[in-house]
Amino acid sequence: MATRKADAMAKRRSGRAARVARPGYAMVSVSARDANGFVHHYDDIEASLDSLREAIAILQRTSARDDAAPGDESGPLS
């Protein structure tokens, strides 16, 4: 019974079974919307929690820097 419940919990909305991350890691899904409204989806990746925290911090710093520089609407997805 517990196995069925775990299997059901590992299912994604799309119906595919989700991978489970190893201890100390996380499964990361990334989607980004560009200036034209297009959404870019990237494959799931398994990343260490330290790498994930560092990546988020970089994105936050970059976002704050870009917000402080008016007039430049170009970016890595344009």
GUVOFI-776220 format. One line per 4 residues: their letters; for each residue x, y, z of N, C-alpha, C. Coordinates in Angstrom, 1 decimal. Atoms other than C-alpha are relative to their C-alpha. Example, Ala and Ser with C-alpha at 12.3 -4.5 7.8 and 13.67 -1.06 7.14 Angstrom:
# GUVOFI-776220
AS> 0.9/-1.2/0.0/12.3/-4.5/7.8/0.9/1.2/0.0 | -0.9/-1.1/0.0/13.7/-1.1/7.1/-0.8/1.1/0.8
This chain:
# GUVOFI-776220
MATR> 0.8/-1.2/0.0/0.0/0.0/0.0/0.9/1.3/0.0 | -0.9/-1.1/-0.1/2.8/2.4/0.9/0.7/0.3/-1.3 | -0.7/-0.2/1.3/4.5/1.8/-2.4/-0.9/0.7/-1.0 | 0.9/-0.7/1.0/1.4/2.8/-4.4/-0.1/1.4/0.3
KADA> 0.1/-1.4/-0.4/1.1/6.0/-2.4/1.2/0.7/-0.4 | -1.2/-0.6/0.4/4.7/6.8/-3.0/0.1/0.2/-1.5 | 0.1/-0.1/1.5/4.3/6.1/-6.7/-0.9/1.1/-0.5 | 0.9/-1.0/0.4/1.3/8.3/-6.9/0.5/1.4/0.3
MAKR> -0.6/-1.3/-0.4/3.1/11.1/-5.1/1.1/0.4/-0.9 | -1.1/-0.3/0.9/6.0/10.8/-7.6/-0.5/0.4/-1.4 | 0.6/-0.3/1.3/3.7/11.4/-10.5/-0.1/1.6/-0.2 | 0.1/-1.4/0.3/3.9/14.8/-12.2/-1.4/0.3/-0.6
RSGR> 1.3/-0.4/0.7/0.9/16.7/-13.6/-0.1/-0.6/-1.4 | 0.0/0.5/1.4/1.9/15.5/-17.0/-0.2/-1.5/-0.1 | 0.3/1.4/0.0/1.5/11.9/-15.9/1.3/-0.8/0.0 | -1.2/0.7/0.0/5.2/11.0/-16.1/0.5/-0.1/1.4
AARV> -0.6/0.2/-1.4/7.0/9.6/-13.0/1.1/1.0/0.1 | -1.0/-1.0/-0.3/9.2/12.3/-11.4/1.2/-0.7/0.6 | -1.2/0.5/-0.6/12.8/11.5/-10.5/0.1/0.6/1.4 | -0.1/-0.4/-1.4/13.6/11.8/-6.8/1.5/0.3/0.2
ARPG> -1.4/-0.4/-0.2/16.7/13.7/-5.8/0.7/-0.8/1.1 | -0.8/0.6/-1.1/19.5/12.2/-3.7/0.0/0.9/1.2 | -0.1/-0.9/-1.1/20.0/13.5/-0.2/1.0/1.1/-0.2 | -0.9/-1.1/0.3/21.6/16.9/-0.3/-0.2/0.7/-1.3
YAMV> 0.2/-0.5/1.4/20.3/17.5/-3.8/-1.5/0.4/-0.1 | 1.4/-0.3/0.3/17.1/18.9/-5.3/-0.2/-0.1/-1.5 | 0.4/0.0/1.4/15.3/18.4/-8.6/-0.5/1.4/-0.3 | 0.3/-1.4/0.3/15.1/21.8/-10.3/-0.6/0.1/-1.4
SVSA> 0.7/-0.3/1.3/12.7/22.8/-13.0/0.1/1.5/-0.3 | -0.2/-1.4/0.3/13.4/26.1/-14.8/-0.9/0.3/-1.2 | 0.8/-0.6/1.1/11.0/28.1/-17.0/0.3/1.5/0.1 | -0.3/-1.4/0.1/11.7/31.6/-18.2/-0.9/0.6/-1.0
RDAN> 0.9/-0.7/1.0/9.4/34.1/-19.9/0.9/1.2/-0.5 | -0.8/-1.1/0.6/11.3/36.5/-22.3/-0.9/1.2/-0.2 | 0.7/-1.2/0.2/10.4/40.0/-23.3/-1.2/0.0/-1.0 | 1.0/0.2/1.0/8.2/38.8/-26.1/-1.2/-0.9/0.5
GFVH> 1.0/0.8/-0.6/6.1/36.6/-23.8/0.2/-1.5/-0.2 | -0.2/1.4/0.3/7.6/33.3/-25.0/0.6/-0.6/1.3 | -0.5/0.8/-1.1/8.2/30.7/-22.3/1.0/-1.0/-0.4 | -1.1/1.0/0.3/11.4/28.7/-22.4/0.0/-1.0/1.2
HYDD> -0.1/1.0/-1.0/11.3/25.4/-20.5/1.3/-0.8/-0.1 | -1.3/0.8/0.0/14.5/23.6/-19.6/-0.2/-1.3/0.7 | 0.2/1.4/-0.6/14.9/19.9/-18.7/0.3/0.1/1.5 | -0.2/0.1/-1.5/14.8/19.0/-15.0/1.5/-0.4/0.2
IEAS> -1.4/0.3/-0.4/18.3/18.9/-13.4/0.0/-0.3/1.4 | -0.2/0.2/-1.4/19.5/17.5/-10.2/1.2/0.8/0.4 | -1.1/-0.9/-0.4/21.6/20.1/-8.4/0.2/-0.1/1.5 | -0.3/0.0/-1.4/23.3/20.2/-5.0/-0.7/1.2/0.6
LDSL> 0.7/-1.2/-0.7/21.5/22.5/-2.5/0.9/1.2/0.0 | -0.9/-1.1/0.0/24.7/24.6/-2.3/0.0/0.7/-1.4 | 0.1/-0.6/1.4/24.7/25.1/-6.1/-1.3/0.7/-0.3 | 1.3/-0.7/0.2/21.0/25.9/-6.1/0.0/1.3/0.7
REAI> 0.0/-1.2/-0.8/21.4/28.5/-3.4/0.9/1.1/-0.7 | -0.9/-1.0/0.7/24.4/30.1/-5.3/-0.6/0.5/-1.3 | 0.6/-0.4/1.3/22.5/30.1/-8.6/-1.1/1.0/0.2 | 1.1/-0.9/-0.3/19.5/31.8/-7.0/0.5/1.3/0.4
AILQ> -0.6/-1.3/-0.5/21.7/34.4/-5.3/0.6/0.8/-1.2 | -0.5/-0.7/1.2/23.4/35.2/-8.7/-1.2/0.6/-0.8 | 1.1/-0.6/0.7/20.0/35.6/-10.4/-0.6/1.2/0.7 | 0.5/-1.2/-0.7/18.8/37.9/-7.6/0.9/1.2/-0.1
RTSA> -1.0/-1.1/0.2/22.0/40.0/-7.8/-0.1/0.6/-1.4 | 0.1/-0.4/1.4/21.7/40.2/-11.6/-1.3/0.8/-0.2 | 1.3/-0.6/0.2/18.0/41.1/-11.4/0.1/1.4/0.7 | -0.1/-1.3/-0.7/18.7/43.9/-8.8/0.9/1.0/-0.8
RDDA> -0.9/-0.8/0.8/21.6/45.2/-11.0/-0.8/0.5/-1.2 | 0.7/-0.4/1.2/19.4/45.2/-14.1/-1.1/1.0/0.3 | 1.1/-0.9/-0.4/16.5/46.9/-12.3/0.6/1.4/0.2 | -0.7/-1.3/-0.3/19.0/49.7/-11.4/0.5/0.7/-1.2
APGD> -0.5/-0.5/1.2/20.0/50.2/-15.0/-1.1/0.2/-1.0 | 1.1/-0.3/1.0/17.1/51.8/-16.9/0.4/0.1/-1.4 | -0.3/-0.2/1.4/16.9/51.7/-20.6/0.6/-1.2/-0.7 | -0.5/1.2/0.6/18.6/48.4/-21.2/-0.9/-1.1/0.1
ESGP> 1.0/1.1/-0.1/15.9/45.9/-22.0/0.6/-1.3/-0.6 | -0.6/1.3/0.5/18.3/43.3/-23.6/0.4/-0.8/1.2 | -0.4/1.0/-1.1/19.1/40.2/-21.6/0.5/-1.2/-0.7 | -0.6/1.3/0.5/20.4/36.7/-22.0/-1.0/-0.8/-0.9
LS> 1.0/0.7/0.8/17.1/35.5/-23.5/-0.5/0.8/-1.2 | 0.5/-0.7/1.2/16.6/38.2/-26.1/0.9/-0.2/-1.2
